[in-house]
Amino acid sequence: MPSEPQIFNPHPDVADKAYINSMEQYQEFHQQSLDNPGQFWANVAKQFHWETPYDPKNFFSYNFDVTKGPIFVKWMEGASTNICYNLLDRNVKNGLGDTVAYYW
């Protein structure tokens, strides 16, 4: 017989500093991503540095119908970024150079 699932909530200090700090907020974000995926992901993309900006009018396109041509999904076609800059350099630039980035 299966037992009740155990839920381990984070310490309130951790939850307060989290990008999404409640299940309700997570559900709101999830619903936004379903209702308007282009706008949702464009808002996420605004948080990053882009070498070549994406075109907001052509944020993503897709075809899942084989009768209409090849299957594809394209996100921010033509845009380019610098992963090193987004992960490290911009944090150093923002004064976080002495902060631990990742604990292993």
A tleap script that builds the chain and sets N, CA, C and O, in Angstrom:
source leaprc.protein.ff14SB
mol = sequence {
  NMET PRO SER GLU PRO GLN ILE PHE ASN PRO
  HIE PRO ASP VAL ALA ASP LYS ALA TYR ILE
  ASN SER MET GLU GLN TYR GLN GLU PHE HIE
  GLN GLN SER LEU ASP ASN PRO GLY GLN PHE
  TRP ALA ASN VAL ALA LYS GLN PHE HIE TRP
  GLU THR PRO TYR ASP PRO LYS ASN PHE PHE
  SER TYR ASN PHE ASP VAL THR LYS GLY PRO
  ILE PHE VAL LYS TRP MET GLU GLY ALA SER
  THR ASN ILE CYS TYR ASN LEU LEU ASP ARG
  ASN VAL LYS ASN GLY LEU GLY ASP THR VAL
  ALA TYR TYR CTRP
}
set mol.1.N position { 0.839 -1.172 0.000 }
set mol.1.CA position { 0.000 0.000 0.000 }
set mol.1.C position { 0.894 1.249 0.000 }
set mol.1.O position { 1.749 1.394 0.874 }
set mol.2.N position { 0.702 2.151 -0.976 }
set mol.2.CA position { 1.558 3.337 -1.040 }
set mol.2.C position { 1.334 4.250 0.157 }
set mol.2.O position { 0.212 4.428 0.631 }
set mol.3.N position { 2.417 4.811 0.621 }
set mol.3.CA position { 2.304 5.750 1.739 }
set mol.3.C position { 2.080 7.163 1.198 }
set mol.3.O position { 2.252 7.424 0.008 }
set mol.4.N position { 1.703 8.043 2.078 }
set mol.4.CA position { 1.506 9.440 1.702 }
set mol.4.C position { 2.833 10.003 1.201 }
set mol.4.O position { 3.881 9.722 1.783 }
set mol.5.N position { 2.801 10.792 0.131 }
set mol.5.CA position { 4.060 11.394 -0.329 }
set mol.5.C position { 4.576 12.391 0.700 }
set mol.5.O position { 3.808 13.140 1.303 }
set mol.6.N position { 5.877 12.384 0.885 }
set mol.6.CA position { 6.484 13.329 1.808 }
set mol.6.C position { 6.828 14.602 1.052 }
set mol.6.O position { 7.364 14.556 -0.055 }
set mol.7.N position { 6.519 15.714 1.647 }
set mol.7.CA position { 6.832 17.009 1.058 }
set mol.7.C position { 7.859 17.688 1.951 }
set mol.7.O position { 7.653 17.847 3.154 }
set mol.8.N position { 8.963 18.085 1.341 }
set mol.8.CA position { 10.030 18.759 2.061 }
set mol.8.C position { 10.114 20.195 1.548 }
set mol.8.O position { 10.685 20.451 0.488 }
set mol.9.N position { 9.554 21.106 2.291 }
set mol.9.CA position { 9.572 22.512 1.901 }
set mol.9.C position { 10.927 23.130 2.223 }
set mol.9.O position { 11.559 22.765 3.214 }
set mol.10.N position { 11.373 24.067 1.387 }
set mol.10.CA position { 12.650 24.729 1.671 }
set mol.10.C position { 12.520 25.644 2.884 }
set mol.10.O position { 11.420 26.032 3.278 }
set mol.11.N position { 13.646 25.969 3.451 }
set mol.11.CA position { 13.676 26.921 4.552 }
set mol.11.C position { 13.076 28.242 4.051 }
set mol.11.O position { 13.327 28.623 2.907 }
set mol.12.N position { 12.297 28.945 4.869 }
set mol.12.CA position { 11.673 30.202 4.427 }
set mol.12.C position { 12.666 31.216 3.852 }
set mol.12.O position { 12.330 31.935 2.911 }
set mol.13.N position { 13.890 31.287 4.406 }
set mol.13.CA position { 14.890 32.214 3.864 }
set mol.13.C position { 15.238 31.869 2.422 }
set mol.13.O position { 15.456 32.761 1.602 }
set mol.14.N position { 15.290 30.583 2.113 }
set mol.14.CA position { 15.591 30.139 0.749 }
set mol.14.C position { 14.395 30.430 -0.154 }
set mol.14.O position { 14.561 30.954 -1.255 }
set mol.15.N position { 13.210 30.098 0.304 }
set mol.15.CA position { 12.001 30.314 -0.500 }
set mol.15.C position { 11.783 31.797 -0.800 }
set mol.15.O position { 11.369 32.155 -1.902 }
set mol.16.N position { 12.062 32.657 0.179 }
set mol.16.CA position { 11.859 34.098 -0.017 }
set mol.16.C position { 12.768 34.669 -1.098 }
set mol.16.O position { 12.401 35.635 -1.768 }
set mol.17.N position { 13.951 34.082 -1.274 }
set mol.17.CA position { 14.917 34.578 -2.259 }
set mol.17.C position { 14.793 33.873 -3.606 }
set mol.17.O position { 15.472 34.244 -4.564 }
set mol.18.N position { 13.940 32.870 -3.686 }
set mol.18.CA position { 13.793 32.103 -4.923 }
set mol.18.C position { 13.079 32.922 -5.989 }
set mol.18.O position { 12.276 33.802 -5.678 }
set mol.19.N position { 13.377 32.626 -7.238 }
set mol.19.CA position { 12.722 33.313 -8.351 }
set mol.19.C position { 11.219 33.053 -8.311 }
set mol.19.O position { 10.414 33.963 -8.514 }
set mol.20.N position { 10.858 31.819 -8.051 }
set mol.20.CA position { 9.455 31.430 -7.859 }
set mol.20.C position { 9.377 30.885 -6.447 }
set mol.20.O position { 9.986 29.859 -6.145 }
set mol.21.N position { 8.636 31.558 -5.578 }
set mol.21.CA position { 8.701 31.179 -4.169 }
set mol.21.C position { 7.422 30.590 -3.591 }
set mol.21.O position { 7.258 30.529 -2.373 }
set mol.22.N position { 6.516 30.158 -4.464 }
set mol.22.CA position { 5.328 29.461 -3.962 }
set mol.22.C position { 4.750 28.584 -5.069 }
set mol.22.O position { 5.001 28.817 -6.252 }
set mol.23.N position { 3.992 27.598 -4.684 }
set mol.23.CA position { 3.341 26.734 -5.668 }
set mol.23.C position { 2.322 27.529 -6.476 }
set mol.23.O position { 2.140 27.279 -7.667 }
set mol.24.N position { 1.664 28.480 -5.835 }
set mol.24.CA position { 0.691 29.310 -6.541 }
set mol.24.C position { 1.375 30.134 -7.635 }
set mol.24.O position { 0.867 30.244 -8.751 }
set mol.25.N position { 2.530 30.707 -7.302 }
set mol.25.CA position { 3.259 31.487 -8.296 }
set mol.25.C position { 3.736 30.578 -9.438 }
set mol.25.O position { 3.683 30.967 -10.605 }
set mol.26.N position { 4.195 29.380 -9.104 }
set mol.26.CA position { 4.602 28.420 -10.133 }
set mol.26.C position { 3.426 28.119 -11.067 }
set mol.26.O position { 3.584 28.108 -12.288 }
set mol.27.N position { 2.255 27.877 -10.491 }
set mol.27.CA position { 1.081 27.561 -11.307 }
set mol.27.C position { 0.689 28.742 -12.199 }
set mol.27.O position { 0.259 28.540 -13.335 }
set mol.28.N position { 0.832 29.965 -11.697 }
set mol.28.CA position { 0.560 31.151 -12.522 }
set mol.28.C position { 1.526 31.221 -13.700 }
set mol.28.O position { 1.108 31.449 -14.835 }
set mol.29.N position { 2.819 31.026 -13.433 }
set mol.29.CA position { 3.824 31.037 -14.501 }
set mol.29.C position { 3.525 29.940 -15.517 }
set mol.29.O position { 3.592 30.166 -16.725 }
set mol.30.N position { 3.198 28.766 -15.024 }
set mol.30.CA position { 2.913 27.643 -15.918 }
set mol.30.C position { 1.730 27.967 -16.821 }
set mol.30.O position { 1.771 27.705 -18.023 }
set mol.31.N position { 0.680 28.534 -16.243 }
set mol.31.CA position { -0.500 28.879 -17.038 }
set mol.31.C position { -0.164 29.948 -18.077 }
set mol.31.O position { -0.625 29.875 -19.216 }
set mol.32.N position { 0.634 30.937 -17.687 }
set mol.32.CA position { 1.065 31.962 -18.646 }
set mol.32.C position { 1.833 31.328 -19.803 }
set mol.32.O position { 1.665 31.724 -20.956 }
set mol.33.N position { 2.676 30.343 -19.492 }
set mol.33.CA position { 3.471 29.693 -20.540 }
set mol.33.C position { 2.590 28.915 -21.506 }
set mol.33.O position { 2.949 28.743 -22.671 }
set mol.34.N position { 1.451 28.448 -21.041 }
set mol.34.CA position { 0.512 27.728 -21.910 }
set mol.34.C position { -0.369 28.688 -22.698 }
set mol.34.O position { -0.630 28.473 -23.882 }
set mol.35.N position { -0.830 29.755 -22.032 }
set mol.35.CA position { -1.754 30.702 -22.664 }
set mol.35.C position { -1.083 31.555 -23.742 }
set mol.35.O position { -1.680 31.826 -24.784 }
set mol.36.N position { 0.149 31.973 -23.489 }
set mol.36.CA position { 0.852 32.839 -24.433 }
set mol.36.C position { 2.347 32.528 -24.383 }
set mol.36.O position { 3.120 33.300 -23.816 }
set mol.37.N position { 2.763 31.401 -24.973 }
set mol.37.CA position { 4.164 30.981 -24.857 }
set mol.37.C position { 5.158 31.988 -25.424 }
set mol.37.O position { 6.237 32.166 -24.859 }
set mol.38.N position { 4.820 32.644 -26.521 }
set mol.38.CA position { 5.740 33.624 -27.088 }
set mol.38.C position { 6.041 34.748 -26.127 }
set mol.38.O position { 7.203 35.104 -25.934 }
set mol.39.N position { 5.009 35.316 -25.517 }
set mol.39.CA position { 5.196 36.409 -24.562 }
set mol.39.C position { 5.897 35.918 -23.304 }
set mol.39.O position { 6.770 36.602 -22.769 }
set mol.40.N position { 5.519 34.738 -22.832 }
set mol.40.CA position { 6.135 34.190 -21.624 }
set mol.40.C position { 7.644 34.057 -21.804 }
set mol.40.O position { 8.419 34.532 -20.975 }
set mol.41.N position { 8.057 33.402 -22.903 }
set mol.41.CA position { 9.488 33.172 -23.112 }
set mol.41.C position { 10.216 34.443 -23.512 }
set mol.41.O position { 11.410 34.568 -23.241 }
set mol.42.N position { 9.541 35.387 -24.145 }
set mol.42.CA position { 10.167 36.682 -24.442 }
set mol.42.C position { 10.504 37.405 -23.140 }
set mol.42.O position { 11.549 38.048 -23.043 }
set mol.43.N position { 9.630 37.305 -22.143 }
set mol.43.CA position { 9.909 37.909 -20.838 }
set mol.43.C position { 11.119 37.261 -20.179 }
set mol.43.O position { 11.922 37.948 -19.547 }
set mol.44.N position { 11.258 35.950 -20.320 }
set mol.44.CA position { 12.433 35.256 -19.792 }
set mol.44.C position { 13.678 35.713 -20.549 }
set mol.44.O position { 14.708 35.997 -19.936 }
set mol.45.N position { 13.590 35.786 -21.869 }
set mol.45.CA position { 14.738 36.147 -22.706 }
set mol.45.C position { 15.245 37.557 -22.415 }
set mol.45.O position { 16.428 37.836 -22.608 }
set mol.46.N position { 14.374 38.444 -21.957 }
set mol.46.CA position { 14.779 39.823 -21.645 }
set mol.46.C position { 15.795 39.881 -20.505 }
set mol.46.O position { 16.485 40.887 -20.341 }
set mol.47.N position { 15.891 38.820 -19.727 }
set mol.47.CA position { 16.802 38.798 -18.591 }
set mol.47.C position { 18.238 38.484 -19.000 }
set mol.47.O position { 19.138 38.519 -18.161 }
set mol.48.N position { 18.465 38.179 -20.281 }
set mol.48.CA position { 19.779 37.766 -20.749 }
set mol.48.C position { 20.381 38.770 -21.718 }
set mol.48.O position { 19.680 39.579 -22.326 }
set mol.49.N position { 21.686 38.696 -21.844 }
set mol.49.CA position { 22.432 39.500 -22.804 }
set mol.49.C position { 22.354 38.818 -24.169 }
set mol.49.O position { 22.499 37.600 -24.272 }
set mol.50.N position { 22.126 39.608 -25.209 }
set mol.50.CA position { 22.064 39.079 -26.579 }
set mol.50.C position { 23.077 39.806 -27.446 }
set mol.50.O position { 23.072 41.035 -27.513 }
set mol.51.N position { 23.948 39.049 -28.112 }
set mol.51.CA position { 24.897 39.623 -29.070 }
set mol.51.C position { 24.116 40.125 -30.288 }
set mol.51.O position { 24.314 41.249 -30.749 }
set mol.52.N position { 23.236 39.278 -30.792 }
set mol.52.CA position { 22.329 39.630 -31.882 }
set mol.52.C position { 20.921 39.474 -31.331 }
set mol.52.O position { 20.510 38.352 -31.035 }
set mol.53.N position { 20.172 40.551 -31.184 }
set mol.53.CA position { 18.842 40.457 -30.574 }
set mol.53.C position { 17.873 39.599 -31.391 }
set mol.53.O position { 18.007 39.457 -32.606 }
set mol.54.N position { 16.912 39.046 -30.694 }
set mol.54.CA position { 15.844 38.297 -31.348 }
set mol.54.C position { 14.788 39.282 -31.833 }
set mol.54.O position { 14.686 40.405 -31.339 }
set mol.55.N position { 14.015 38.842 -32.800 }
set mol.55.CA position { 12.921 39.656 -33.338 }
set mol.55.C position { 11.654 39.330 -32.550 }
set mol.55.O position { 11.135 38.220 -32.676 }
set mol.56.N position { 11.141 40.253 -31.744 }
set mol.56.CA position { 9.950 39.961 -30.937 }
set mol.56.C position { 8.739 39.540 -31.769 }
set mol.56.O position { 7.872 38.817 -31.276 }
set mol.57.N position { 8.673 39.983 -33.018 }
set mol.57.CA position { 7.539 39.612 -33.866 }
set mol.57.C position { 7.670 38.194 -34.409 }
set mol.57.O position { 6.695 37.611 -34.882 }
set mol.58.N position { 8.865 37.649 -34.340 }
set mol.58.CA position { 9.115 36.298 -34.845 }
set mol.58.C position { 9.852 35.501 -33.768 }
set mol.58.O position { 10.903 34.914 -34.022 }
set mol.59.N position { 9.281 35.492 -32.563 }
set mol.59.CA position { 9.959 34.870 -31.432 }
set mol.59.C position { 10.059 33.361 -31.587 }
set mol.59.O position { 11.110 32.778 -31.321 }
set mol.60.N position { 8.982 32.730 -32.013 }
set mol.60.CA position { 9.053 31.290 -32.258 }
set mol.60.C position { 8.061 30.905 -33.339 }
set mol.60.O position { 7.047 31.566 -33.564 }
set mol.61.N position { 8.397 29.807 -33.996 }
set mol.61.CA position { 7.498 29.252 -35.009 }
set mol.61.C position { 7.631 27.738 -34.963 }
set mol.61.O position { 8.648 27.205 -34.519 }
set mol.62.N position { 6.599 27.059 -35.423 }
set mol.62.CA position { 6.629 25.599 -35.380 }
set mol.62.C position { 5.650 25.028 -36.386 }
set mol.62.O position { 4.727 25.699 -36.848 }
set mol.63.N position { 5.882 23.771 -36.706 }
set mol.63.CA position { 4.930 22.994 -37.488 }
set mol.63.C position { 4.991 21.561 -36.984 }
set mol.63.O position { 6.047 20.929 -37.026 }
set mol.64.N position { 3.878 21.054 -36.515 }
set mol.64.CA position { 3.775 19.664 -36.078 }
set mol.64.C position { 2.880 18.855 -37.012 }
set mol.64.O position { 2.562 17.702 -36.721 }
set mol.65.N position { 2.479 19.443 -38.117 }
set mol.65.CA position { 1.561 18.802 -39.061 }
set mol.65.C position { 2.335 18.397 -40.316 }
set mol.65.O position { 2.713 19.252 -41.117 }
set mol.66.N position { 2.574 17.082 -40.486 }
set mol.66.CA position { 3.371 16.603 -41.625 }
set mol.66.C position { 2.721 16.925 -42.962 }
set mol.66.O position { 3.404 16.960 -43.985 }
set mol.67.N position { 1.417 17.160 -42.971 }
set mol.67.CA position { 0.760 17.492 -44.242 }
set mol.67.C position { 1.080 18.921 -44.684 }
set mol.67.O position { 0.832 19.289 -45.832 }
set mol.68.N position { 1.632 19.728 -43.766 }
set mol.68.CA position { 1.981 21.115 -44.092 }
set mol.68.C position { 3.479 21.302 -44.318 }
set mol.68.O position { 3.943 22.426 -44.510 }
set mol.69.N position { 4.229 20.214 -44.294 }
set mol.69.CA position { 5.669 20.308 -44.523 }
set mol.69.C position { 6.457 19.672 -43.400 }
set mol.69.O position { 5.896 19.012 -42.525 }
set mol.70.N position { 7.775 19.875 -43.432 }
set mol.70.CA position { 8.637 19.268 -42.410 }
set mol.70.C position { 8.280 19.742 -40.997 }
set mol.70.O position { 7.902 20.894 -40.781 }
set mol.71.N position { 8.411 18.824 -40.055 }
set mol.71.CA position { 8.189 19.138 -38.644 }
set mol.71.C position { 9.365 20.003 -38.167 }
set mol.71.O position { 10.521 19.683 -38.444 }
set mol.72.N position { 9.072 21.084 -37.460 }
set mol.72.CA position { 10.153 21.922 -36.932 }
set mol.72.C position { 9.652 22.758 -35.765 }
set mol.72.O position { 8.455 22.993 -35.600 }
set mol.73.N position { 10.602 23.190 -34.974 }
set mol.73.CA position { 10.377 24.188 -33.927 }
set mol.73.C position { 11.567 25.133 -33.992 }
set mol.73.O position { 12.714 24.688 -33.963 }
set mol.74.N position { 11.311 26.408 -34.077 }
set mol.74.CA position { 12.374 27.413 -34.134 }
set mol.74.C position { 12.115 28.460 -33.059 }
set mol.74.O position { 11.016 29.002 -32.949 }
set mol.75.N position { 13.138 28.729 -32.279 }
set mol.75.CA position { 13.063 29.736 -31.225 }
set mol.75.C position { 14.085 30.825 -31.506 }
set mol.75.O position { 15.256 30.523 -31.733 }
set mol.76.N position { 13.674 32.057 -31.494 }
set mol.76.CA position { 14.564 33.205 -31.619 }
set mol.76.C position { 15.526 33.041 -32.792 }
set mol.76.O position { 16.725 33.289 -32.666 }
set mol.77.N position { 14.990 32.624 -33.921 }
set mol.77.CA position { 15.813 32.381 -35.101 }
set mol.77.C position { 16.606 33.637 -35.462 }
set mol.77.O position { 16.050 34.732 -35.541 }
set mol.78.N position { 17.905 33.465 -35.678 }
set mol.78.CA position { 18.789 34.568 -36.027 }
set mol.78.C position { 19.438 35.251 -34.839 }
set mol.78.O position { 20.395 36.007 -35.010 }
set mol.79.N position { 18.941 35.001 -33.644 }
set mol.79.CA position { 19.522 35.612 -32.448 }
set mol.79.C position { 20.764 34.839 -32.025 }
set mol.79.O position { 20.893 33.649 -32.310 }
set mol.80.N position { 21.670 35.522 -31.349 }
set mol.80.CA position { 22.841 34.836 -30.792 }
set mol.80.C position { 23.182 35.473 -29.450 }
set mol.80.O position { 22.913 36.649 -29.209 }
set mol.81.N position { 23.775 34.669 -28.597 }
set mol.81.CA position { 24.150 35.128 -27.272 }
set mol.81.C position { 25.540 34.611 -26.946 }
set mol.81.O position { 26.154 33.907 -27.748 }
set mol.82.N position { 26.027 34.959 -25.785 }
set mol.82.CA position { 27.316 34.501 -25.306 }
set mol.82.C position { 27.052 33.867 -23.946 }
set mol.82.O position { 26.821 34.567 -22.960 }
set mol.83.N position { 27.087 32.556 -23.900 }
set mol.83.CA position { 26.754 31.835 -22.666 }
set mol.83.C position { 27.700 32.220 -21.534 }
set mol.83.O position { 27.262 32.416 -20.400 }
set mol.84.N position { 28.996 32.329 -21.831 }
set mol.84.CA position { 29.964 32.703 -20.797 }
set mol.84.C position { 29.599 34.059 -20.195 }
set mol.84.O position { 29.635 34.230 -18.977 }
set mol.85.N position { 29.253 35.008 -21.039 }
set mol.85.CA position { 28.881 36.326 -20.534 }
set mol.85.C position { 27.645 36.223 -19.644 }
set mol.85.O position { 27.611 36.804 -18.559 }
set mol.86.N position { 26.631 35.489 -20.095 }
set mol.86.CA position { 25.393 35.374 -19.320 }
set mol.86.C position { 25.594 34.649 -17.999 }
set mol.86.O position { 24.961 35.001 -17.003 }
set mol.87.N position { 26.462 33.644 -17.971 }
set mol.87.CA position { 26.652 32.869 -16.746 }
set mol.87.C position { 27.656 33.488 -15.784 }
set mol.87.O position { 27.482 33.409 -14.568 }
set mol.88.N position { 28.703 34.104 -16.321 }
set mol.88.CA position { 29.763 34.602 -15.452 }
set mol.88.C position { 29.962 36.111 -15.528 }
set mol.88.O position { 29.806 36.819 -14.533 }
set mol.89.N position { 30.304 36.589 -16.701 }
set mol.89.CA position { 30.754 37.972 -16.838 }
set mol.89.C position { 29.740 38.999 -16.344 }
set mol.89.O position { 30.121 39.950 -15.662 }
set mol.90.N position { 28.482 38.834 -16.666 }
set mol.90.CA position { 27.511 39.852 -16.239 }
set mol.90.C position { 27.327 39.844 -14.726 }
set mol.90.O position { 26.998 40.876 -14.140 }
set mol.91.N position { 27.535 38.686 -14.080 }
set mol.91.CA position { 27.453 38.642 -12.623 }
set mol.91.C position { 28.641 39.348 -11.985 }
set mol.91.O position { 28.488 40.029 -10.971 }
set mol.92.N position { 29.833 39.187 -12.578 }
set mol.92.CA position { 31.002 39.927 -12.099 }
set mol.92.C position { 30.758 41.421 -12.294 }
set mol.92.O position { 31.014 42.222 -11.395 }
set mol.93.N position { 30.267 41.786 -13.464 }
set mol.93.CA position { 29.974 43.192 -13.781 }
set mol.93.C position { 28.964 43.786 -12.787 }
set mol.93.O position { 29.024 44.975 -12.478 }
set mol.94.N position { 28.042 42.961 -12.293 }
set mol.94.CA position { 27.018 43.419 -11.345 }
set mol.94.C position { 27.471 43.321 -9.889 }
set mol.94.O position { 26.651 43.417 -8.975 }
set mol.95.N position { 28.786 43.129 -9.668 }
set mol.95.CA position { 29.321 43.125 -8.313 }
set mol.95.C position { 29.224 41.805 -7.582 }
set mol.95.O position { 29.386 41.768 -6.362 }
set mol.96.N position { 28.965 40.721 -8.290 }
set mol.96.CA position { 28.824 39.417 -7.644 }
set mol.96.C position { 30.038 38.518 -7.877 }
set mol.96.O position { 29.944 37.301 -7.715 }
set mol.97.N position { 31.169 39.102 -8.252 }
set mol.97.CA position { 32.359 38.324 -8.584 }
set mol.97.C position { 32.916 37.513 -7.435 }
set mol.97.O position { 33.551 36.486 -7.670 }
set mol.98.N position { 32.702 37.935 -6.206 }
set mol.98.CA position { 33.212 37.199 -5.050 }
set mol.98.C position { 32.177 36.256 -4.449 }
set mol.98.O position { 32.433 35.632 -3.419 }
set mol.99.N position { 31.023 36.147 -5.076 }
set mol.99.CA position { 29.951 35.284 -4.585 }
set mol.99.C position { 30.079 33.899 -5.211 }
set mol.99.O position { 30.332 33.774 -6.409 }
set mol.100.N position { 29.903 32.864 -4.398 }
set mol.100.CA position { 29.956 31.500 -4.919 }
set mol.100.C position { 28.813 31.316 -5.907 }
set mol.100.O position { 27.658 31.605 -5.595 }
set mol.101.N position { 29.144 30.832 -7.100 }
set mol.101.CA position { 28.137 30.656 -8.144 }
set mol.101.C position { 27.465 29.299 -8.053 }
set mol.101.O position { 26.297 29.155 -8.414 }
set mol.102.N position { 28.198 28.302 -7.572 }
set mol.102.CA position { 27.658 26.947 -7.599 }
set mol.102.C position { 28.338 26.120 -6.523 }
set mol.102.O position { 29.566 26.107 -6.432 }
set mol.103.N position { 27.564 25.440 -5.720 }
set mol.103.CA position { 28.100 24.520 -4.713 }
set mol.103.C position { 27.968 23.103 -5.237 }
set mol.103.O position { 26.922 22.737 -5.774 }
set mol.104.N position { 29.010 22.304 -5.090 }
set mol.104.CA position { 28.958 20.907 -5.526 }
set mol.104.C position { 29.077 20.011 -4.328 }
set mol.104.O position { 29.056 18.788 -4.467 }
savepdb mol mol.pdb
quit
